[in-house]
Amino acid sequence: MSDTRWLTECEQEIWRSFMAAVHGLTDQLARQLQRDAGMPHTYYEILVSLSEAPDRTLRMSELAGVRNSSRSRLSHAVARLEEAGWVRRRECPTDKRGSFAMLTDKGYAALEAAAPGHVTEVRERLFDRLTPEQVEQLGEISEAILTGVDATSLPRCPDLTADR
C-alpha cells in the first residue's frame, strides 16, 4: 500500500463535490423525465440513440455498446419499450443470433414530446449555471476524463468551438 497516491484534502473535497454534482444532476433529470414524460431516463437515452441512427435502427449489440449497457439490461428495457409501442425488434436476416431495435413513429412522437422538457432541465440545471468559458472547460475536462475510462462506444460532442 506504500505506492498508493492518496488524495490530498483538496482533491478529496473536489472528488466528493464532483460526485455529488453528477449524482444530483442525474437524479434531477431522471425525476423530470419520469414526472413529465412518464419514462425512465434510460428509456429516453435508448430512444435518442435510435432516433439518431440511420433508419432509426440499430443492432441490439451496437445499441448496448452505445448506451454502455449490458445486453440483458438493454433487452429488458427494449422489451418494455416494445410494450409501449415505441420500439420494434426484428431478427437479423444474416445472423439468427442477432436482432435489431427500430424506433417506431409512436416512439419518435414520445421522444419529440419529452425532449423539450428534458432539454430545458439540462439547460437550467447545468449550462445556465456556467459561463461560456466554463462550458468550454467542462467539455475539455470531460474529454480528459473519458480518455481514462473505457468509453470507446460513448457518443462524443462535436468540436465545441464550432459555434463560435
ABEGO torsion letter per residue (X at the ends): XAABBBBBAAAAAAAAAAAAAAAAAAAAAAAAAAAAAGBBAAAAAAAAAAAABBGGBBBAAAAAAAAGBBAAAAAAAAAAAAAAGABBBBBBAABAABBBBBBBAAAAAAAAAAAAAAAAAAAAAAAAABBAAAAAAAAAAAAAAAAABBAAABBBBBBAAAAX
